[in-house]
Amino acid sequence: MSRLEQRLAEVRAAGRKSLVPYVAAGDPAGEDTVALLHALAAAGADVIELGVPFSDPMADGPTVALACERALAKGTRLVDVLDMVRRFRRDDAHTPIVLMGYLNPIESMGYQQFSEAASEAGVDGVLIVDLTPEEAPDVTPALREAGLDPIFLAAPNTSLERLAAIGREAAGYLYYVSLKGVTGSSQLNTDEVAARVDLLKAHTGIPVLVGFGIRDADTAATIASTADGVVIGSALIQALVDRGGQSAVDAATAFLAPIRAAMDAGATPSGNAA
């Protein structure tokens, strides 16, 4: 069992739901991403998604895209991201790290070389946004051989046939994109999400986590009442942008801690949420 699978199993056994924040490596500029990762773990993150900056993040909304632009302007490369994970592992051997990004930087490094380097750095899973199930057999064997969980996305319009193909390749967790559109979209129908999550759970043997459109503690708790956990990125990044005189560490802690508390307290599904 991988570290990621073990953490998700521990969360489920404890009767909790997984909280997975996303931040872009190298953003905010001038702040230590490694210190930010430690702050997220201390504030209640069960798993952390670390974004690999890319110049054409087609699935990301303006908030995440701008974070990637800032990180790239600072010179953050894939090798730098792996070094951040390596430094994080010096003091945290337990919190799983999932790299989230696009195929091009990984392809440029080489699937085998990337997989081995990521594993050596302490990465646990890889979510390649633009990797289709049809292309996956070219990539996932190297990931699995290195002990990395390949994580895939499912959308509201993903067919059962395509879901079956994803299920043959996916490990760790299934990331359900709760909205049609890009990250950071604001209108979320929690009843529809709950119904879709139930369908996904019936067709996959791995945890189903929900992302896109989750912006606050109430929405996170509501979604977590039916899903195995939530992923929250754009709202966290915006909180880091709007932090005023706070450090990124303090702003991240202030943002994430109430979401952790609300998820642990639970909520009742209530229809639409902004």
N, C-alpha and C positions, 0 to 999 in steps of 0.2 A: 504494500500500500504506500502510495506516495505521500509526501508531507501535506500536500494540498488535500488529497482524499481523506487523510487522517484528521486534519483540522475540521473539515466539513462534517465528518462523521462524529467528531467530538461535540461540535456545536449542536447537531441534531440530537445526540444522546442526552445532552444537557437540557433539552427542551427549548433551545434558543433558535434564533434565525441569524444567518450570516450577514454581516455588514461589510461591504467591500467598497472602499473609496478608491477613486481614480485620480491620479495627478500626473501631469506631464513631467518627465524627467528634464531637469534644467530650468524649470519654471516654478516660482518666480525668480527672475534673474537677480543675482546678488545674494540669494539665500541658499542654504545647504540642503539639497534634496534629501540627503541621507538623514539629516536631523528631522526633516519633515516626515519621512517614512516612520521614524521612531515615534514621533508625536502621534501619528495616526494609529499606530499599534497601541500606544498607551491610552488613547482615547476610546478604544473599543473596536478597532478594526480586526476582523477575523482573518481576512485576506486583503492584500493590497494589489491593485492593478496599477502598474507603472507604464505610462505611455512613452513609446519610442517616437520622438519627434520626426515628422515626415512632411515634405513640402506640399503634398497634395492629399490631405486627409479628407477624402470624399464623403465619408460617412459622418464626419464630425461637423457640428454646428459652429457658429462664429466664436463662441467662448473657448472651446477646446482648440479650434484652428488657430486662434490668436495665441494661445499658450504655446502651441507647437512652433509658431513663427518666432515668438520671443526666445524659445529654447534654441532654435536653429540659429538665430542671430547671435546668440551667445556662443555658438560653436559646438553644441551638444550633438554628439554622434552616437551610433549604436555601441561602439566600444566604450564610450563614456558611460552609457547607461548600464552596461554590464559591470563596469568598475563601481558604480554606485551600489549595485546589488552586492557586490563583493564586500564593500565597506560596511554595508548594513548588516551583513552576516557575521561580522566580527563581534557584534553585541546582541544579535537576535538570531537564534538558530531555529526558531519555532514558527514565526509568522510567514505564511506562504506569500511569495511574490509571483505575480503573473505579469508578463510583458504583453502589452497590447499595442499593436501597430499594424503596419502594412507590409506586404510581401516584398516589395522592391529592396529595402535595405538588407533583409535576410537573404534574399536571392543573390544580392551582390556579394555578400560575405561568403555564401555557399552554405547549403542546408546542413551539411555535416559539420563544417567548421563552426557555424553558429550554434548548433545544438550542443556540441561539446563545450564550447566556451560559455554558453548560458548555464549549462549544468554545473560546470566548474565554479562559476560565480555564485551559484546558489539560487538560480531561478527555478521555479516549480512548474509553471505552466506558461503556455504561449497562446495568445488569441490574435490570429492574423485576420484582420477585418475582411480583406478582399480575397481570402482563400476559399474557393468553392469546394464542395464535396467531390466534384469531378477532378479537380487538381490536387486534392489532398493526398492521394497515394504517392505523389512525387515528393511530399514534404513530411508527412506524419511519421513514416518509418524512422527517419533520422531523429525526430523529436523523441519518439518512444524509446528508441535504443539508448538515448542519453538520459532517460528517466524523466522526461518532460511531458506534462499532460497537454495534449492538443485540445483547445477550447474553441467551440464554435457558437455562432449566432443563429438564432431562429427569430423570425419576424411574424407579425400577425397574419401575413398571407403565405407563410411557408406551408407547402402542401404536405400531406402525410407521406407521400412517396419521397419527397426531398428530406423530410424529417428522418425517415428510415435510413437514408444515405448518410445524413449527419450523424445519426446514432452509431453507425458502424465505425466512424472515425473519432468521435468525440470522447473525451475523458475529463475527469475533474468536475466540471459543471457545464450545464448548458446555459448560455446567456440569452435570455429572451428580451428582444428589443420590443418594448411595449407600445411604441408608436411607429407609424409610417412616417419616415422623415429622418432628420439628422439629430444628433445629440443636442440636448438643451431645449427641445420642443416643450411646450408648456401645458398642453391640454391632454389630460390622462383620464380615461374612464376606467376606474378601478374594478368595476363589476365585469367589464369585458376582459380585463387582464386576468381576473380570477378564473373566469371560464376557460380562457386559453391556457393558463398554467395547469389547470386540471387535465386538459387534453394532452399537454406536453408530458406531464408526469405519467400519464397512462401509456406513453409510447417511448419512454426512455428510462433507463435505470440509474441515471445520475441526477444530482440535485439540479433544480431549475431556479436560477437567479434572475431577477428582473432589473433592467436598467432602462434609461431614457425617460425623461419626464418626471423623475423623482427629485423634488426640490426642497423638501422640508421634512421635519420629524413626523408630522401627522401622516403625510403621504407614504413615507417609508414604513411606518408602523402598519398602515392599512394594507399595503402591498405584501408586507412580510407575514400578514395573517394567513395568506394562502400560498405564497411562494416560499421557497427554502431560504431566500435571502434577497437583498437588494444591492445594486451597484449604483453609486452616486458619484458623478464626475463634474458636470458643468456647474452645478450649484456650488460645489466645493471650490472649484477654480475661481468662480466669481467672488466667493467670499474672500479668497486670497487677494484678488484684485482690489476689493473694496475694504481692505483691512485697516486703512488709515495708518496710524503710527505703530500698529501692532507688528510683531514679527510674524512670519508665515507660520511658524510653529504655534504661536499663541492663537492666531486666527483659525488655524486648522482644528486645534483642540476645542475652541469655543464653538465651532460649527458642528463638529462630529459628536461631541459628548451628549448633547441633548437628543440627537437622532438615535444613538445607542440606547439611551434611557427610555425613549418612547417605544422603540422596538422591543425592548425587554418587558415593558409594561403591557404591550399589546394594544390593538385597536380593532374596531369593528368595521368591515368594509362598508363604504358609504357612497358609492357611485362615482361622480366626477370629482377630479381634483386638479387644481391648477399647478 
